């Protein structure tokens, strides 16, 4: 699990070919450790999460602030037929990231929805670029609750001030390239509930640089990368590139079969340009 996946060079090249890089990017701001009581790292088990844990923990250790770090994995649950929504083993890889740097690790799930699958079926439409309720309901809301949980544990005489580090990178899309590396997070409560700062510590890194961090520091990565996946989002993500979905369908045919049945029942296409049945057909061929 600790070796650089054979797809690394081709993965990097493929990702570079997709969204064009804007000529101008936000400047990287320096994170203020003294202004925050805790720093939570959202870890999906993917390569960017591994690099983010490394960057945050390295900076924290140099600043004498490693005690403030928590790594959080948001569990997306199972489908009606018992399939994991995320990749099997993603949770274990996220835990290994935290263990490598000796920081606390937590797993939390939505208190409202049993899983992302149940949220999708309740909504009746698949998540999309302009309706990313998968992130807002199953990750952002869960992260907000975890900030409150840790803040209560600290027994502060005031609302907690938290940093929330994520592995978004400018190379991934034009929209992400425009994001500031540090800004007030929407988790910040009205009144005096909490103050949360979004931090994107690897925002300027390329895919190849992310893999170099893994190689240089023996950071665990998920086996799906060795099997041809370029990203480790949900196994069946409507926002994923079609090529990645076809490869995922080859690796996860039963899960995709359940999603295809749901697509028929919902009467809504999984993606605007391709259905799940078509993805499965192309995966078999």
Secondary structure, 3 states (H helix, E strand, C coil): CCCCCCCHHHHHHHHHHCCCCCCCCCCCCCCCHHHCCEEEEECCCCHHHHHHHHHHHHHHHHCCCHHHEEEEEECCCECCCCCECCCCCHHHHHHHHHHHHCCEEEEECCCCCCCHHHHHHHHCCCCECCECHHHHHHHHHHHHHHHHHHHHHHCCCCCCEEEEECCCCHHHCHHHHCCCCEEECCCCCCCCCCEEEEECCCCCCCHHHHHHHHHHHCCCCCHHHCCCCCCCCCCCCCCCCHHHHHHHHHHCHHHHHHHHHHHHHHCCCCECCECHHHHHHHHHC
